[in-house]
Amino acid sequence: MIVLGIWDGHDSGAALVCDNEIRFATNEERLTRRKLEVSFPQRSIQAALDHERLPANAVDAIAVSTSDLSKTLHRFFPGFKEQYYQLRRRQKLPTGVRRFQKLNKYWLTEFGGSWLTRSLSELAIRRWLRTAGLSRHPLRFVDHHLCHAAAAAFTSPFDRCLVVTLDGLGDGLSASLSIFAAGRLRRIAAIPARTSFGIFFEHVTNLMNMRELEDEGKVMALADYASPVPDDENPLVRFFAIDGLAIRARFGSLAMHRELARVLYRVPFEQFAFMAQRALEKWVVEWVANALQRTGERNVALAGGVASNIKVNRLLRNMDAVDDCWVFPHMGDGGLALGAAIWETHTRTQFPRFALESAQLGQNFRDDEIECALRTAQLPFSTPPDLAARAAAAIAAGGIVFWFQGRSELGPRALGGRSILARPDSPAIKDALNLKLKKRVRRQPFCPSILEADAQEAFEDAKGRPNRFMTMGYMVKPEWRDRLAGVINIDGSCRPQIVDREPPLFAELLQEMKRRTGVGALLNTSFNRHGEPMVNSPADAVRAFAEMEADALVIGRCLVTRR
């Protein structure tokens, strides 16, 4: 059974599931080089087929996420989608017409799907699929939040759990609760699109002159720089009320934007960020606590854009009622293609599990392709047998190393496939990376990759299974904060990748760092300049090395150093 999953909206992409094995998944941005691409994922589909060396007629079924009114209109009129993309990414000035289009977007997306929107969407999708020779294959639309839930539940390590999806909106919903047990997924609650924590935080991001659907993490980071505001003095806490498994909103999407603007007018940005972050934490924890009490479940699996908020995830993991917490690594809409493929495969085969041991699910490149790219760029290179040791020596000496190994990662996190690496204990290196190399604000934190043994010693709340995918916050013990000074927030928290043996060369590099510095940890950030997609191909890596200041590039078996 070979199922192709497709998502053609924000952060579009494709995924391939063969029986119960996830074989390939990537996002179109890696191939078009436009951050959070919105166009139909033609390149991703072809990359999936090429990776598995499959002809188009080998695919048994195609699963596509979301068929609501807004998505259907964008499929027929892709120019509207492109206009909103350019406005959201600040590539065009917001004229009166464009402002109206943006506000209209929030109204239109509250409408769910129907037989008519599904029929029209299928007509539009098959038109795009014709160029790939896939227009006659069986095609099914999978509900937006069901895709998120399937991705979280079926890849989780749990035999049973509460499944929580929290998103902006899609197919008329903003959130859902389900029970996963005995290989089955059963929805127990659904929250309408009008009542959306995700849209709340999106509005907050936009009002602070940041890019919605992209810079919400900056709001979360900025919240640490404000004086705490008590809940009874925080006006944002009253925007939503939790009633059992239901959520009540005081305002609709557009009215909420106006009310938030009024609050922001009276407070500094940092305080506004704190109030928004605190309100989100309070709502989510209360809602999930109610669901745990109602169902008796002890494990939680999460997906949806709001699940990228690592501080919320940390609070959920540390609840007394929770034994363990799993967050799907590509929790946002970019993971919908894989969720759709998983659900369609499950409905056809009843497979109860789709193991996700690694997020390196994208394209791979041969040694000869890598060496060709280096020669074309006239970059002299060597192929030392002790590659990890050489890289560790450069990093331990204070250098910055670009790291390109194996397949590209699925999702927003660098996990040892496409990484920029440095010492984890140097605030000076952190500032240089932010200001000179990544070209982003100084307060933006970096994350560590750390050996599992060191993580057990370094973190106060190392509860549950080690987090391999940088999806959750942890609090660093005071005695470890100097050793991790370049990778922690001002509140002492961090978002780690906890490494055991995978990826092998990356684990070896961490062991080499431990021999040299006494700590098996690295500053690990995505291999890209801020606002651009992570590098994908050898040509991307070579171009980035030419444009950005780094001491070395470790790519495949090759080592390139600055002259």
C-alpha positions in Angstrom: 0.0 0.0 0.0 1.6 3.2 -1.2 -0.2 6.5 -0.2 0.8 10.0 -1.2 -0.1 12.8 1.2 -0.5 16.3 -0.1 -1.0 19.7 1.6 -1.2 22.7 -0.7 -1.7 25.6 1.7 0.6 27.5 4.1 4.0 25.5 4.2 2.8 23.1 1.5 4.4 19.7 1.1 4.1 16.1 0.3 4.7 12.8 2.1 4.9 9.1 1.1 3.8 6.2 3.3 4.5 2.6 2.2 2.5 0.2 4.3 3.1 1.3 7.9 6.5 2.9 7.1 7.0 6.6 6.7 9.3 6.7 3.7 9.5 10.4 2.7 8.3 13.8 3.7 9.3 17.3 2.8 8.0 20.8 2.3 7.9 22.8 -0.9 9.9 25.7 0.6 13.1 23.6 0.6 12.8 23.2 -3.1 11.5 26.6 -4.2 13.6 28.4 -1.6 10.7 30.6 -0.6 10.1 30.5 3.2 6.8 28.7 4.1 5.8 28.3 0.4 2.1 28.3 -0.4 2.1 27.0 -4.0 1.0 23.5 -5.0 3.8 21.1 -4.0 4.7 19.8 -7.4 8.4 19.6 -6.7 7.8 17.8 -3.3 5.6 15.2 -5.0 8.2 14.6 -7.7 11.0 14.4 -5.0 9.0 11.8 -3.1 8.6 9.6 -6.2 12.2 10.1 -7.2 13.5 9.2 -3.7 11.6 5.9 -3.8 12.3 5.4 -7.5 8.6 5.0 -8.1 6.6 5.6 -11.3 3.4 7.6 -10.8 1.3 4.5 -11.4 2.8 2.8 -8.4 0.8 5.1 -6.0 -2.3 3.4 -4.7 -4.1 6.4 -3.3 -3.7 10.1 -2.7 -4.8 11.9 0.5 -5.2 15.7 0.6 -5.8 17.8 3.7 -8.6 20.3 4.1 -11.6 21.1 1.9 -13.1 24.2 3.5 -14.5 27.1 1.6 -11.4 29.3 1.9 -9.1 26.6 0.8 -11.3 25.7 -2.1 -11.4 29.3 -3.4 -7.6 29.5 -3.2 -7.3 26.3 -5.2 -9.3 27.9 -8.0 -7.8 31.4 -7.6 -4.2 30.9 -6.5 -3.5 34.5 -7.2 -5.4 35.4 -4.0 -3.3 33.0 -2.0 -0.1 34.5 -3.5 -1.2 38.1 -2.7 -1.8 37.2 1.0 1.5 35.4 1.1 3.3 38.5 -0.1 1.4 40.7 2.3 2.0 38.4 5.3 5.7 38.2 4.6 6.0 42.0 4.2 6.9 41.8 0.6 4.2 44.3 -0.4 2.8 47.3 1.4 -0.6 46.8 2.9 -2.9 48.9 0.7 -6.6 49.3 1.6 -7.6 46.5 -0.7 -5.0 44.2 0.7 -6.0 45.0 4.3 -9.6 44.1 3.3 -8.4 40.8 1.8 -6.5 40.0 5.0 -9.5 40.7 7.2 -11.8 38.8 4.9 -9.4 35.8 5.2 -10.4 35.5 8.9 -14.1 35.5 8.1 -13.9 33.1 5.2 -11.8 30.5 7.0 -14.4 30.1 9.7 -16.6 28.2 7.2 -16.2 24.5 7.1 -16.3 22.1 4.1 -19.3 20.5 2.4 -19.9 18.0 -0.5 -19.7 21.0 -2.8 -16.4 22.4 -1.6 -14.9 18.8 -1.6 -16.1 18.3 -5.2 -14.7 21.6 -6.4 -11.5 21.1 -4.5 -11.1 17.6 -6.1 -11.6 19.2 -9.6 -8.8 21.8 -8.9 -6.4 19.3 -7.3 -6.7 16.8 -10.2 -5.9 19.6 -12.6 -2.6 20.1 -10.7 -1.9 16.4 -10.5 -2.3 15.9 -14.2 1.3 17.1 -14.8 2.7 14.4 -12.5 0.6 11.7 -14.1 -1.5 11.2 -11.0 -4.9 12.7 -12.0 -6.7 9.4 -12.2 -5.6 8.0 -8.9 -8.1 7.5 -6.0 -8.2 10.8 -4.1 -9.6 11.4 -0.6 -9.9 14.6 1.4 -9.0 14.3 5.1 -10.3 16.7 7.7 -7.7 19.3 8.7 -7.7 18.5 12.5 -8.0 14.7 11.8 -4.7 15.0 9.9 -3.1 16.8 12.9 -4.5 14.2 15.3 -3.5 11.2 13.2 0.1 12.5 12.9 0.3 13.0 16.7 -1.4 9.8 17.7 -0.1 7.2 15.3 3.6 8.4 15.6 3.5 8.7 19.4 5.1 6.1 21.6 1.9 5.5 23.5 -0.5 2.6 23.3 -3.3 5.0 24.5 -3.4 8.7 25.1 -5.4 11.9 24.9 -4.8 13.6 21.5 -5.0 17.4 21.5 -4.9 19.5 18.3 -4.6 23.3 18.7 -4.4 25.3 15.5 -5.4 28.5 13.9 -8.3 27.0 12.0 -9.2 24.5 9.3 -12.3 22.8 8.0 -14.4 24.9 10.4 -12.5 24.0 13.6 -9.7 25.5 15.7 -9.1 22.6 18.1 -10.1 19.0 18.9 -9.8 16.3 21.6 -9.6 12.6 20.8 -8.9 9.3 22.5 -6.3 7.1 20.9 -6.5 3.4 22.1 -6.0 0.0 20.6 -4.9 1.6 17.3 -8.1 3.6 17.0 -8.7 7.3 17.1 -12.0 8.6 18.4 -12.9 12.4 18.6 -14.6 13.5 21.8 -14.7 17.3 21.4 -14.3 19.9 18.7 -13.9 23.6 19.0 -15.4 25.8 16.2 -13.1 28.1 14.2 -14.6 31.2 15.7 -13.1 30.2 19.0 -9.4 29.9 18.3 -6.3 30.2 20.5 -4.2 30.1 17.4 -5.9 33.1 15.8 -5.6 34.9 19.1 -1.8 34.4 19.1 -1.6 35.2 15.4 -3.3 38.5 16.0 -0.9 39.3 18.9 2.0 38.6 16.6 0.7 40.7 13.8 -0.2 43.7 16.1 3.4 43.7 17.3 4.6 44.2 13.7 5.8 40.7 13.3 4.8 38.1 10.7 1.9 36.0 11.7 2.2 32.2 11.1 6.0 32.7 11.4 7.1 34.9 14.3 4.9 33.5 17.1 8.1 32.1 18.7 9.5 35.6 19.0 6.4 36.7 21.0 7.0 33.7 23.3 10.7 34.7 23.7 9.9 38.4 24.2 7.5 37.5 27.1 10.5 36.6 29.3 11.6 40.2 29.2 8.5 41.7 30.9 7.5 42.1 34.6 4.9 39.5 35.5 1.3 40.6 35.4 -1.1 38.8 37.8 -3.9 36.9 36.2 -6.6 39.1 37.8 -4.9 42.2 36.2 -4.4 40.6 32.8 -7.3 41.7 30.5 -6.4 39.1 27.9 -7.2 36.2 30.3 -10.9 37.1 29.9 -10.9 36.7 26.1 -11.7 33.0 26.5 -13.4 30.9 29.2 -13.1 27.2 29.6 -16.3 25.2 30.3 -15.5 21.5 30.7 -14.4 20.4 27.3 -15.9 23.5 25.6 -14.2 26.8 25.0 -16.2 30.1 25.0 -14.9 33.2 23.1 -15.9 36.7 24.1 -15.1 38.0 20.6 -15.1 36.7 17.0 -11.9 36.8 15.0 -12.2 40.4 13.7 -13.6 41.8 17.0 -10.8 40.1 18.9 -8.2 41.9 16.6 -9.8 45.3 17.5 -9.9 44.5 21.3 -6.3 43.3 21.3 -5.2 46.6 19.5 -6.9 48.6 22.3 -5.0 46.7 25.0 -1.7 47.0 23.1 -2.2 50.8 22.8 -1.8 51.1 26.6 1.2 48.7 27.3 4.7 48.1 26.1 5.4 45.3 23.6 7.1 43.1 26.2 4.2 43.3 28.6 1.7 42.6 25.8 3.7 39.5 24.9 3.8 38.4 28.5 0.1 38.8 28.9 -0.7 36.9 25.7 1.7 34.0 26.6 0.4 33.8 30.1 -3.3 33.8 28.9 -2.5 31.0 26.4 -0.8 28.9 29.1 -3.7 29.3 31.4 -6.4 28.3 28.9 -4.6 25.3 27.4 -3.6 23.8 30.8 -7.1 24.2 32.1 -8.7 22.7 29.0 -6.3 19.8 28.9 -6.7 19.2 32.6 -10.5 19.0 32.2 -10.0 16.4 29.4 -7.6 14.3 31.4 -10.0 14.3 34.4 -12.9 13.4 32.1 -11.1 10.6 30.2 -8.7 9.2 32.9 -5.9 9.2 30.3 -2.3 9.8 31.6 -0.4 10.5 28.3 -0.9 13.4 25.9 -0.1 13.7 22.2 -0.1 17.1 20.6 -0.2 18.7 17.1 -1.3 21.9 15.4 0.5 25.2 15.3 -0.2 26.2 18.9 1.8 23.0 19.9 4.9 24.8 18.7 4.8 26.8 22.0 7.4 25.0 24.0 6.5 26.8 27.3 2.9 25.5 27.0 4.2 22.0 26.2 6.5 22.1 29.3 3.6 23.0 31.6 1.5 20.1 30.1 4.4 17.6 30.5 4.9 18.7 34.2 1.2 18.4 35.2 0.7 15.9 38.0 -2.0 14.2 35.9 0.4 13.6 33.0 2.9 10.7 32.8 4.4 11.7 29.5 3.8 14.1 26.6 4.5 13.7 22.9 4.5 16.5 20.3 4.6 15.6 16.6 7.8 17.2 15.3 6.2 19.0 12.4 3.3 20.2 14.5 2.1 23.1 12.2 0.3 22.9 8.9 3.5 21.8 7.2 2.9 18.4 8.8 -0.6 17.9 7.3 0.6 16.0 4.2 2.1 13.3 6.4 -0.9 13.3 8.7 -3.2 12.8 5.6 -1.1 9.9 4.3 -1.0 8.2 7.7 -4.8 8.5 8.1 -5.5 7.2 4.6 -3.1 4.3 5.1 -4.7 3.4 8.4 -8.2 3.5 7.1 -7.2 1.1 4.3 -4.9 -1.3 6.2 -5.8 -0.8 10.0 -2.1 -0.4 10.8 -2.0 0.8 14.5 1.4 2.4 14.5 3.7 4.5 12.2 7.1 4.7 13.9 8.9 8.0 13.7 12.5 7.4 15.0 14.0 10.3 13.0 12.8 13.5 11.4 15.4 13.1 8.6 12.8 12.2 6.0 13.7 14.5 3.1 16.1 14.4 0.2 19.5 12.7 0.4 22.5 13.4 -1.8 25.3 11.2 -2.9 29.0 11.9 -2.2 29.6 12.6 -5.9 26.8 15.2 -6.0 28.3 16.9 -2.9 31.8 16.9 -4.4 30.5 18.2 -7.7 28.9 21.2 -5.9 32.1 21.9 -4.1 34.2 21.8 -7.2 31.7 24.0 -9.1 32.0 26.6 -6.4 35.8 26.2 -6.4 35.9 25.3 -2.8 39.0 23.2 -1.8 38.0 20.3 0.4 39.5 17.3 2.2 38.0 13.9 3.2 39.5 13.2 6.7 38.7 9.9 8.4 38.2 11.7 11.7 35.5 14.1 10.5 33.7 14.4 13.9 36.9 15.0 15.8 38.0 17.7 13.4 34.6 19.4 13.6 34.6 19.2 17.4 38.1 20.7 17.6 37.0 23.7 15.5 33.9 24.2 17.6 35.7 23.8 21.0 38.2 26.4 19.8 35.3 28.9 19.4 34.6 28.3 15.7 31.2 28.1 13.9 30.7 25.0 11.8 28.0 24.4 9.1 26.9 20.8 9.3 25.2 19.0 6.3 24.7 15.3 6.8 22.2 12.7 5.5 18.7 13.5 4.6 17.1 16.9 5.3 14.8 17.2 8.3 11.0 17.5 8.2 9.8 20.4 10.2 11.3 23.7 11.5 14.0 22.3 13.7 17.6 21.4 12.8 18.3 18.0 14.3 21.7 17.1 13.0 21.0 17.0 9.3 21.2 20.7 8.4 22.6 22.6 11.4 24.8 25.5 12.3 26.9 24.5 15.3 28.9 26.3 18.0 29.9 26.1 21.7 26.9 26.1 24.0 28.6 28.1 26.8 29.4 31.4 25.1 27.0 34.3 25.2 29.4 36.2 22.9 29.2 33.5 20.2 25.4 33.5 20.6 25.3 37.3 20.1 27.6 37.0 17.0 25.4 34.3 15.5 22.2 36.3 16.1 23.5 39.7 14.9 26.1 38.9 12.2 25.3 35.5 10.8 21.6 34.8 11.3 20.8 38.5 11.2 17.9 38.5 13.7 17.2 40.2 17.0 19.7 39.7 19.8 17.2 38.4 22.4 16.2 35.4 20.2 17.5 32.3 22.0 19.3 29.3 20.5 18.8 25.7 21.4 21.2 22.9 22.5 21.7 19.4 21.3 22.8 17.4 24.3 23.7 13.8 25.1 21.1 12.0 27.0 23.4 11.3 30.0 24.2 15.0 30.3 20.5 16.0 29.9 19.6 13.9 32.9 22.1 15.9 35.0 21.4 19.3 33.5 17.6 19.6 33.6 15.4 20.0 36.7 12.4 18.5 35.0 13.7 15.6 32.8 10.3 13.9 33.1 9.1 11.4 30.5 10.9 10.0 27.5 13.9 12.0 26.3 12.8 14.6 23.8 14.5 13.9 20.5 12.9 16.6 18.3 13.3 20.0 20.2 9.5 20.3 20.8 9.5 21.0 24.5 10.9 23.4 27.1 13.0 22.2 30.0 14.4 24.1 33.0 18.2 24.1 33.4 19.6 23.5 36.9 21.4 26.6 38.3 24.8 24.7 38.5 24.6 24.0 34.7 23.6 27.4 33.5 27.2 28.7 32.9 27.9 25.5 30.9 24.9 26.2 28.7 24.9 30.0 28.8 24.6 30.4 25.0 21.5 28.2 24.7 19.2 29.1 27.5 16.6 31.8 27.9 16.9 34.5 30.6 14.4 32.5 32.7 16.8 29.5 32.7 14.8 27.4 30.3 15.8 25.9 27.0 14.5 23.7 24.2 16.9 20.8 23.8 17.4 18.0 21.3 18.3 15.0 23.6 20.6 12.7 21.6 21.4 9.0 22.2 22.8 7.2 19.2 21.0 8.9 16.3 22.1 10.5 14.0 25.3 8.4 14.3 27.9 11.0 13.2 26.1 13.7 15.1 26.2 11.6 18.3 29.9 11.0 17.7 30.4 14.7 17.4 28.7 15.3 20.8 30.9 12.6 22.3 34.0 14.4 20.9 32.7 17.7 22.4 32.4 16.0 25.8 36.0 14.8 25.6 37.2 18.3 24.8 35.0 20.5 27.0 33.5 18.1 29.6 30.0 18.8 28.3 28.3 16.7 25.6 26.4 19.6 24.2 26.3 22.0 21.2 24.5 25.2 20.2 22.5 23.9 17.3 20.4 26.2 15.1 19.0 25.7 11.6 21.3 26.0 8.7 19.9 29.2 7.1 19.8 32.9 7.3 16.8 34.2 9.2 13.7 34.4 7.1 15.0 31.8 4.5 14.2 28.1 4.4 16.8 25.7 5.8 19.3 24.6 3.2 18.3 21.4 1.4 20.8 20.6 -1.4 24.6 20.7 -1.6 24.3 23.8 -3.8 22.2 25.5 -1.1 24.9 24.7 1.5 27.8 25.9 -0.7 25.9 29.2 -1.4 25.2 29.7 2.3 28.9 29.1 3.2 29.9 31.7 0.6 27.5 34.3 1.9 27.7 33.7 5.7 30.6 33.8 8.1 31.6 30.4 9.3 34.9 28.7 10.0 34.1 25.3 8.4 31.6 23.3 6.4 31.2 19.6 7.1 29.2 18.2 4.2 29.0 14.5 3.6 32.4 13.1 3.9 34.0 16.4 3.0 35.5 19.2 5.2 35.9 22.7 3.9 37.7 25.3 6.0 38.2 29.1 5.5 41.5 30.0 4.0 
